[in-house]
Amino acid sequence: MSTSSKVVQRRGRTAPARHRGRNRIILSGVVLLGLVIIVGAILIGTQRDTTEEPVVTVGSVKAVPNAEPFGRAWGPKDAPIKIEEFVDYQCPACGAYAREIEREVVATYASTGKVRYEISNFPFQGAGSRNAAEAAYCSAEQDKFWPMHTTIFLNQPKRHGSPNAFPDSQLIAIAGRLGMDTTAFQGCLTSDKYVPRVDADHQRAGDLNIQSTPTFMVNGQPYVGIQSLEDFRQILATVAPDVQLTP
């Protein structure tokens, strides 16, 4: 075999190795580019979640009969039946009750003058729940507690206990949609003015040995979980059998 033919043979053997090396480099580059694109999309998505104006849902909110002006209750203070509901604004069960049952309870009992119904907070699911509770107190300053209360539940996060639930921007947007003075509302919310009141609510829930939401204290007796209108009829007949609530 001639020298030239040996050279050709060597070239024939080594050329595929070089091609494989280039292919590996190209493949690695494609994979790296893909990773860069994926990471970039995640970062952009994360930034969008924290900077875009939150979506706000506002339903039809009717006036509550016998609502306490600038308060968080309806019905007279001296009513023979007192219901205190402890809520967490991220609680799915609280949201279901507020959206599906509460209006029936209001329609049935608020005009009787014999039932007082008050909202207290048990914000055990973190900072978002506490912020929503403070927002509810701030809305009462503008006599908008019940619209805010209902609308917060319409805007619950999909995952309860979310660390990003109910940011100031969303609550301020809700206030604006409800016709509130957003400058005054924002000033109230960001000042932490109602932190002591929310803390007091939480402490009261602990003192009453409340462990979940919603919990209803009816004339001092606890009823845990969602209560239907029929449940309330039975409860009120038990705790106050002498009070006539129907015409």
Helices and strands as residue ranges (DSSP letters): H 3-51, E 73-74, E 81-87, H 92-100, H 102-109, G 110-112, E 115-121, H 127-140, H 145-154, H 168-177, H 182-190, H 195-207, E 215-218, E 221-224, H 229-239
